């Protein structure tokens, strides 16, 4: 259980970081982190970090793929956690 919590802390910090970096790159008109990478980080457990990053740095908040997709990924992840904890 401790390993899972450490993983989730790291992947969510990474999710927050990739959203922040991509926002900075967007402002400077530099190479961008692909959207599939941003959503991929959310899908592998970093959805809270990506979601917090979206609204902290105001990045991708007008893209339905993110506004709907990231909370949907988070809802599925919460559902899976509850399923495995309560069975």
C-alpha positions in Angstrom: 0.0 0.0 0.0 2.9 2.4 0.8 4.4 1.8 -2.6 1.1 2.7 -4.3 0.8 5.9 -2.3 4.3 6.9 -3.2 3.6 6.2 -6.9 0.5 8.3 -6.8 2.3 11.2 -5.2 5.1 11.1 -7.8 2.8 10.6 -10.8 0.5 13.4 -9.7 3.4 15.8 -9.1 4.6 14.8 -12.6 1.1 15.6 -13.9 1.1 19.0 -12.4 4.6 19.6 -13.7 3.9 18.6 -17.3 0.8 20.9 -17.4 2.9 23.8 -15.9 5.8 23.2 -18.3 3.5 23.0 -21.3 1.8 26.3 -20.4 5.2 28.0 -20.1 6.2 26.5 -23.5 2.9 27.8 -25.0 3.6 31.3 -23.7 7.1 31.3 -25.2 5.8 29.7 -28.5 8.2 26.8 -28.0 7.9 23.1 -28.7 4.9 21.7 -26.9 4.2 18.5 -24.9 1.7 16.4 -27.0 -1.8 16.3 -25.7 -1.7 12.5 -25.7 1.2 12.7 -23.3 -0.7 15.0 -21.0 -3.8 12.8 -21.1 -1.6 9.7 -20.8 -0.1 11.0 -17.5 -3.6 11.5 -16.2 -4.6 8.0 -17.3 -1.7 6.3 -15.5 -2.7 7.8 -12.2 -1.8 11.5 -12.5 -5.3 12.8 -13.1 -5.5 14.9 -9.9 -2.1 16.5 -10.7 -3.1 17.2 -14.3 -6.5 18.6 -13.2 -4.9 20.8 -10.5 -2.3 22.0 -13.1 -5.0 22.8 -15.6 -6.8 25.2 -13.2 -3.7 26.5 -11.3 -1.9 27.7 -14.5 -5.1 28.0 -16.6 -3.9 25.6 -19.3 -6.2 23.6 -21.6 -9.3 24.8 -19.7 -11.1 25.6 -23.0 -10.4 22.2 -24.6 -13.4 19.9 -24.0 -11.0 16.9 -24.3 -9.4 18.1 -21.1 -12.3 19.7 -19.3 -14.4 16.6 -19.7 -11.7 14.0 -20.2 -9.5 14.6 -17.1 -12.5 14.5 -14.6 -13.8 11.4 -16.4 -10.5 9.7 -16.0 -10.4 10.7 -12.4 -13.9 9.4 -11.8 -13.0 6.0 -13.3 -9.9 5.9 -11.2 -11.9 6.7 -8.0 -14.4 4.0 -9.0 -11.6 1.4 -9.4 -10.1 2.3 -6.1 -13.4 2.0 -4.3 -14.2 -1.3 -6.1 -10.9 -2.8 -5.0 -11.1 -1.4 -1.4 -14.7 -2.5 -0.8 -14.7 -6.0 -2.3 
